[in-house]
Structure formats: C-alpha cells, structure tokens
Amino acid sequence: MNMKCVPATWIVMAAALLWLPIISAGQQGSCRSGWVFMSNGRMCMPVGAVECGDHGYCVAGWKCGSGNQCIPQSDTDCGDGTGCKPGFQCATNRRCIPQGTIDCGNHHCDAGNKCTAAGGCIPQDATDCGDGHACKAGTKCAPEGKCISLDANAQITMVNKTRNALNLYIDGGFGCGPVLGTGNFTNSPGLFCTSSITPGPHLLEARDGNTVVKSSHIVIEERASQTWEVSF
C-alpha cells in the first residue's frame, strides 16, 4: 500500500520538516503523474524534490539536513537537526546568533569583545576580574571592584583619626574606604584602608562625602608602603 504524503499546508507552516515519506512505484514499475523515480529505481518522489537517500526527500526549495530534517536551501545546517538563516551562524544550545559574533554559551558578544564569567561582554584586551567587573588594557584587577595600573607596585595606607568616616582619593580618583571614624574616642589608634599606587608624586585627599577634610602631596618610592594619618 502506498504511503500518503504530508499536506502542503503543513509544509509551509513547519519550521523544520522531517524528510517526507517515499511513494513506492506501482506494479507496472511507473510513477504517478508529477512524480519521478528516485536513484534506487524503486521509489518515487515529486518532480523538483531533493532526494535524501533511502530516508525520503525534501520538497522544492528545501534541502536535506541533519537529524532527518529538511531546511530551507539558503540556511546553514548546524548538524543537530537545526539550521540558521542567512546572516546568522550556528551556536551552542541549538541557537542561531548574528554572523561574526562570539558564542558565549547562553548569550553572544559583538566582534572585538569576549565573554565574561558573569555573563557579560568586555573588550578583547580587557581583563575579566571574575567578580562582575573588568579592567581595561594597561590595568589589573584589585579588591573592592577597582582597577590599578600594571605598574602599581607600591601601597598607601590612610589612617583615620577623625570622628567621621572618610574615603581616600588619589589624584582625584577613588582609592579606598570608607574608613569609620573614632567617634568620641580621642585616644583611638584609628581605623585604616590601603590602596595600591604607582611610584612617584601623588595628591592624596581624605573626603567626608564631597568635602575634602585633608589633602597632601606625597612622593612614594617603588615597592614602598607608606602611611598617611588624618586627624583633627
């Protein structure tokens, strides 16, 4: 008994078609009108269809894909039963991403960028710090979400002996903090924070919010660890 072909309306609506069943040639060894023999000389398929070996065929405008699927002629076969339209490329997890982008597993990044551990994208020459922040070329990761120069091999420690919490700013940029104040304990040794810094001259500022409580110009030597005390 001959097998029935899949209705044409289903073919148009389907995103990925299974290879269609083959019609056996009649007992007279001929195919019905509009059908032709396949290469095995025993089975028939519609005129214009694409033969997919012994498994079946794909209708005109489609081609044989992996996983016994039919995909549009212009699509790329991804090898897992799916295909991607022109302008897109195959990616992991049966996805299609824009051509030329970087596959990150569950998302993609534009060309010139790379994937981060936190699920984002950063420039190719940046460093992924692994904690949600990245550092541009010429800098390296530091604690508290900061980036410091690759040449930063010295340290500056601010000791806060005032009553208020202070932040340390180095050359106008945030260094570390906040460091809690001593309150009413005037004999307290004070709390402190430490920041990496490049050797050479720098402007230090102790800020209470946007207010500069104290500032100082220092010169720090290579690999030195210097302390700066802030008090009333």
Steps between C-alpha positions, in 0.01 A plus 500: 500500500634843408589748779322834509696821455490778760251778407658808339344734758693326778821530300470880478430543869769269633827652625693178434356215296559132543605342176180412320393138439573337167230369268570152363475454126191318376499141390553615141830652614399862439440814709175694505475823305720775646725249671838355395714203593762542768854374442419154634255452210231367734360806680333817375514861611343824366666675209742764632541333838846435650588137570629424849624146452278212610341710772282722284513834324450871552264709290627759253666797672616286790805278547594193702633590842634312800270309730267399212387862473432720196630856514465790253758499219655827624539384861815359661469148640621505861541122519252451785175504306478879494603766251575871500376757253738715290678759714507268801734223614455182703565525873482276806168391651337485153512877462568731206699820560592787264784419260842602634395521866657300785309202643496510881278198563188681622558839334725654237743791474572731210820457301800649681364397839519186712277322748527555876444255784208712621316470169602831343730625227826696525761617245746235385795680666322547835542274803201319650535523878243225556292697750285702263752770412772520237813707452610666179833437330795628702328439833441200724231384739504618860273443802171687546426505128796725418755498222859612550788566267719205406786706643328544838750320723487737799238555773351793687308451826267768637446494878184681605519664844212738442148448632343455157525230234744591221592379153847518351531660154822482301554760228125565496403133464357272768767306686332317788247540780283582668703489820290549812593781736600475867185667628564648845797271571780753452766250609400244234781389267253542214383268227666483159474393137775423250518560125754399237673792334765565236837637611545876462322821605131492596227716649324334795160618621295384798135569419190504714243463224601770251680709762880482502601473867872484435730485197869434458756471221728200538772323305502126546790275411479179300379203708456730802213478749419842645254611767304826492330602825190720499401663828346821629 
